[in-house]
Amino acid sequence: MNYTKPPISIADQIAKLKARGLTINDEAKATSYLSNISYYRLRAYTYPFQDNKNSLHPFIVRVTFDEIINLYVFDRKFRLLLFDAIEKIEISMRTEIIYQWALSNGSHWHLDAALYRNPVQFAKNYTRLSEEIKRSEETFIKHYRQKYTNPTDPPSWMSLEVTSFGLLSLIFSNLKKGPEKIAVTKYYGLNDISVLESWMHSLSNIRNVCAHHSRLWNRRLTAHIKLPTNTKFTFVKHKNILPYKVYAAVCSIQYLLNIISPGCGFKDRLLSLMKNCPLAQEKEMGFPPDWQNEPLWKN
């Protein structure tokens, strides 16, 4: 099947939205927004309010263009909030992983295939790591290359410092269970290694969504958050929490920040932002009706 849809002018975009049932009170304002935020990008925000089984995509909820823009702005603020929080978590996890394995296994432990569960996955991860090191413009990587010839690769505290959070997550998941992995897990107040692995995987995916300015507020997480059954510190009750909704990830973020950076302000900023969540979308984000009353959000 060939794609035959032609590009259309902004005036025609507005006409199409109005014909589908979107209320647009100020066409000049809509023109300004559509000149800077593409029609296709905004489609991600109108989609939940349309009948998408119908080829004409009529709106089935009474909604205005201004409300869609408010939802777009809310999602942007939400992404920036999570991106900032995940940065703190990523840096902490990178530090803790390098520290625990380096103390026990030396500077280049990350190159020791015997430490990993799956040799095929180890080889794939090593290839990706080598590529990321080669692309790095960090001064400490260049210095190592110029000064040292053996080993060819920089030590773990250099190599893993320049790798992506996603690859770090894959490396951690493939490491065998041992005292180092247990120590890292316990550092974050968890008793189940698989919980931490799932959190790293999910948060690295969310981090990429944020970095690419993609829709986040109602996204179904492909990498689910595994909910812990026993934590050292206050978490949330599992009732009504969906592991594929963003609220589950937000809970894990707050839990980790209470350990890594207590008082960083994430909780207060989230509570403030959610007070102005447009179009009653809290449910689509996975937030239970009484979520603010959980001890995690009150302490």
Protein Blocks (a to p, Z undefined) as FASTA:
>chain_A
ZZfbdcddfklmmmmmmmnopacfblmlmmmmmmmmcfklmmmmmmmmpcfkbmnlpafb
dcdfklmmmmmmmmmmmmmmmmmmmmmmmmmmmmmmmmmmmmmnojklmmmmklpmblml
mmmmmmmmmmmmmmpccfklmmmmmmpcbdfbdcfklmmmmpcfklmmmmmmmpccdfkl
mmmmmmnopabfklmmmmmmmmmmmmmmmmnopafkloccfbdcdddfbdfbdcddfehp
afkbmklmmmmmmmmmmmmmgoklmmmmmmmmmmmcghhlmmmnopafklmmpmklmZZ
